[in-house]
Amino acid sequence: MYQILTLNKISPSGLDVFDKTKYRITEDGANPDGILVRSAAMHDMALPQSLKAIARAGAGVNNIPIDKCSEQGIVVFNTPGANANAVKELVICALLMSARKIYPAMEWTQTLKGQGEEVPKLVEKGKSQFVGPELCGKKLGVIGLGAIGTRIANFARHLDMEVWGYDPYMSVETAWNISRDIKRAASLKEIYENCDFITLHLPSTPETKGMINSQSIQMMKHGVRLLNFARGDLVINEDLIEGLNEKQIRCYFTDFPSDELLGHPGVLAIPHLGASTPESEDNCAKMAASELVDYLENGNIKNSVNLPAVSMARSGDMRITIIHKNIPAMITKIATEISDSGVNIENLTNKSKKDYAYTMVDINGAISDSVIAKLRGIEGVVRVNIYH
């Protein structure tokens, strides 16, 4: 029986994915085959030898030690797109709130309590301080056209905005899904110089951290409104505050509050609510659980952050999967060890992702423990798993 360790409270919809005759769900098991996690910090956690996969019910994996997992042959999954609709709806709300000064207006209105019959007059007298522009006709720049960015770009067209998109790594799937009305920007500079609103939807990487800084802010259209529902460290907060003070940035709406941002009149901050809907939690949990099941039972990999996407229909009598370094001649060495044992290879596939690769082999017959040991002994092999 497979053992699944949960490090956070996981939606029952996700746990229902597991066949209870095959899986035991636990909150304190010592030798799990898989881990389901949301926000729990795992960097200081000892990873047991039994552990084959970790599935994060969400998109970000900053709480998981990716390099350590790769070195130990542990597949790390995430759930891109499962919370896309929840984030999209919140970003649309943020667009409106950043333009129309809705939150300051609500705060001010509450101060009129106790003024009795004078309230309507005070409202008419004070409302001019909260004037803000309509979205119609304004230019929206969407940086990052993944599952979330694409939905926002498409929806913003229904608000009669002129939408510009930038993503040098746009997938074929995105190309199919994105509206033909979206204008493709050739560079970030083009987004910065032309757009009245800019929304960030890209991962935090060494290349993107701090991308919103004094230099990029100075390239932006004066009075731009900036939205960040991606990652807090994409923005250098000190440079952002300077841009707000100079009115280069009219408003910064973020899902990632920090001490230096709180209290600034140009900042609208909410407590990381992007995926905080019951529907999103259900979707993420179900996708994460399905990824674990397909890997533990079939060796298929989809939505891994540290290994390539590899899937193959089952054929033959047994499946062997090998996680190994992405170095020359590995497939030859693996195939030779299997063939020399007298076992026929029915099907084989291999893909790589940066420093690591994944090979799946379906065979006719069975393979002995000694051959498995030889496969594990090949230089560069990290882990060998057997599926009956």
Beta strands, then each sheet from edge to edge (+ up, - down):
strand 1: 2-6
strand 2: 23-26
strand 3: 34-37
strand 4: 53-56
strand 5: 75-77
strand 6: 139-143
strand 7: 162-166
strand 8: 183-184
strand 9: 197-200
strand 10: 224-228
strand 11: 249-254
strand 12: 267-269
strand 13: 318-325
strand 14: 344-353
strand 15: 356-364
strand 16: 381-387
sheet 1: 2+ 1+ 3+ 4+ 5+
sheet 2: 8+ 7+ 6+ 9+ 10+ 11+ 12+
sheet 3: 14+ 15- 13+ 16-
end
